[in-house]
C-alpha cells in the first residue's frame, strides 16, 4: 500500500482544521484544504446547499482518490447558520464524497463532535437535523431559547445531532461494510479562534473553566486535538467504527458523574 495518502480537510484555515492539515502535510500526505476564508485550496460556504455542492464538485474534479476526510468546519454562535454549518455542512459533504472514498484501500472519515453533546440541547433542532429538514432545523435554531443556566443550546444541539447521525451511519453496509470507517472526535475546551471571546480576558477564561473543568485546568491546543483526529483518519485505525473519542482532559468524565 502506498504510504502517501490523499486527504480533504474542511475548516482548514484556522484552529483544528489548520492543525490537521499541517500535521498531514508534514507527514508527506497530499492535503486538499477547504474553508470559507481565503488561503486554502477550495474556498466555499458550507452553510448553503449551493456552497456545499460547489465544494464537493471541486473535490471530485481535483481528486481521483480520497483516502481520508476530516471535517472541522464549524461555528459556535447561536444562529441558524450554525445549524447549517455544523450539521448539514458536515453530513452533506461526507455523504457526497462517499463514492470517492470507496476508491481508497483504507478510507477513513472523522467528524468533529464536542463535549457539548453532554450539555442541554434543543430537541426541536436535533430532531429536524436527523430528519434531514434543514429549513425546519434553521427555524428551530432561530427560535431556540437558552438552557436554565442562560447558555444558548444551538451549538450543543448541532453537535448532539451530528454525533447521533455518525453512530447511526457508521455501521451501515455502505460505510463500515464497504471498509469506510466513520468516527468522531469530541474535543473539550480548546484554544481556537472559535473561542476568542472566552480567551479575551482572564475573567472569561476562569468562568469558562469553572463551567467545563478538566483534570489539568487548562485549554487544549489545536495541535493536540489534531494528533487524535489524524490518527483516527489513518490506516493505523483499523478497528474503530462509530466511536466518539473525547479528547478533553477528562471533562466528559466529570459531566457524566
N, C-alpha and C positions, 0 to 999 in steps of 0.2 A: 504494500500500500504506500502510495506517495505520501511522504511526511508533510508536504506543503498542502494546506487546506485553504479553501475559499470561504470567507465569512462575510456576512452582512450584519452591520451593527446600526440600529436606529438610536436616535438621541445622541449621536456621536460627537456633537460639537462641544460638549462640556460634561462635567460630572462623571458618572459611572460609565456612560457610553463612550466618552473620550478615553477613559482609563482602559476600558476593554479593547478599544481599537489600538491603542498604543501598545498594550501588552501583546496582542496578537501580531502586530506588525514587527515588534521587536523579536518575536519568535520565528519570523520569516514567513508568516502566512500572508495570503492575499486578502485584503480587507476593503470592502466597499462600504463607505460611511454615508449615513442618511441623517438629515436634520432639517429643521425649519430655518436655522441660522446658516449664514454663509460659511465657507471654509471647509465644506465637505464634498464628497463626490457627487451626491444627489441631493439637491435641495427640494424639499417637498413638505406639504402641510398634511399631517396625518389626522387632523381634526375634521376633514371633509371627505366624502366618498370620492370626489373628483381628484383630490390630492393623493389619496391612497392609491387610486388606480394609476395615476401618473408615476408614483414611486415604484410600485410593483412592476409596471411596464418597463421602467428604466432598468430595474434589476434584471428582468428576464432578457432584455435587449443586450445587456452587457455580459451576462454570465451564461456559460454553458453548463456549469455545475455549481451547486451550492452545498457545502458541507456543514455549515453552521450558521444559525440565525440567532442573534442576541438582541432582544427588544428592550431598550432602555428609555425610549421616548416617553415623557410623562409630564404632568402638571399637578400642582397642589392647590391651586386657587378654587374657591367654592363657586364654580360657574359651569354652565353647560359644556363649554369646550373641554373642560377637564374630563367629563364623561366620555366625550368623543375621542380624545387622545388616549387616555389611559386604558379604556376598554376596547372600543371599536378600532382605534388606531393600531392596537396590538393584534387583536383577534383577526381582523380582516387581512392584515399583512401576512400573518402566519398562514392563514388558510390559502391565500393567493399564491404563496411560494411553496406550498406542499409538494406540488408536482416537480418543481425544480430540485427540491431536497431529495426526491427519490433517485436522482442521478448520482448521489453520493454513496460510497460504500459504507459510510458511518455517519449518517445525518443526525444532527442534534439541534434542538431548539430550546432556548432559555428565555423566559419572560420574567419581567420584574414585578414581583408582588411587593409586599411590605408587612412589617409588624403591625401596621394599621388594620390589617384584617382581623385583629383581635379587639379592635375598638368598636364602639357603637356604629351601626350602619343604618342606611335608609332602605328599608325593604322594597320600596317602590322603584328605586334606582336599580337595585340588584336584580329584581325580577324582570324589569324591562330590558336590561342588558342581556340576561340569559335567554330571554325570548327573542333576541335579535331585533328589538324595536328601538332603533336609535332616536327617532323623533320623540317617542314617549319617554325614553331614558333621559334625554336632554331636558324635556319639560319637567320631569321629576327632579332633576338636578337644580333647575331654576327655582323650584318650589321648596326644596329641601330645607328643613329647619335644623338648628344646632342641637347637639345632644344635651343632656342635663347639665354638663359642665360648661356649656356655652361654645363648644368647639364644633365647627362645621363637619358634616358627615359625608360630603360629596367624595372626597378623596378616599376615605376608608371604604365607602360603598363600591367605588370602581375597582379597588384592589380586591375586595371580597368577591365581587362578581368574576374578576379575572382568575382568581385562584380557583373558584369553583369550576369555571369553564375549563381550565387547564386539567384539573383532576378528572373531569368527565370525558375529556377528549383524549388524553394521553394513552389510555389502554386500548383504544379502538383499533380495529384491524388495519385501517388505512394510516395509522400512526405507529404505535409500537409494533403492531403486526407486520408493518412494512419496514421495520427497522429504524423508524424515526422516533428518537427518544425525546419527549417533551417534558420539561420540568420548569420549576420556578425558583428564584432566589428572593427571599423576603428580607431586605436589609432593615436594620434598625436605624437609629439616629446616625446619619452620615453627613459629613461636611461637603455639600454640593451647592451649586448656585440656587437650587430649589429651596434651600434652607437659609437663604441670605437674610431674611427678616429675623430669624432666630439667632443667627450669628452676629447680628448687627450690634448687640450690646451684651454686657455681662449679665444684666438682669434677665434679659430674654432667654439667654442660654441657660442660666440657672433654673429658670421657671420650666423650661422645656425638659431639662434633665430630671427635675422632680416629677414631671408628668410621665416621662418614659425613662425610668432609671435603668442602668445596666451595671454589670459587675465591676466595671473599671471606671465608671463615672466619666466617660469621655465619648466624643463623637468618633465614629469610624471614619476612615478616609475612603475616597472613591477607589483608590488603588487596591485597598484591602478587599473590598467587595468584588472588584473586577477579577481578582485571583480566583474567587469561588465561582463566578459566572463563567470564566474562560475554561476552568477545569470541567464544569458541568457540560460545556459545549464541545468538549474534546472526546476523541475515541477512548481515552482512559476511563471515561464514564461509560461503562458497558452494561450496567445493571439498573440504574435509577430510572423509573418511569412514573410520571405523575406526582413527583415529590416536591414539596415546598421547603427549601432549606433556609432556616432562619439564621442569617448572618448578622447577629445583633448583640453579641456580648452578653447574652442571657436575658435580654428584656422579655422575650416570649415566655421564658420560664416564670418570671415574676408575675406577668399578667395572667397566666393560666392558673397559678397557685392562688 
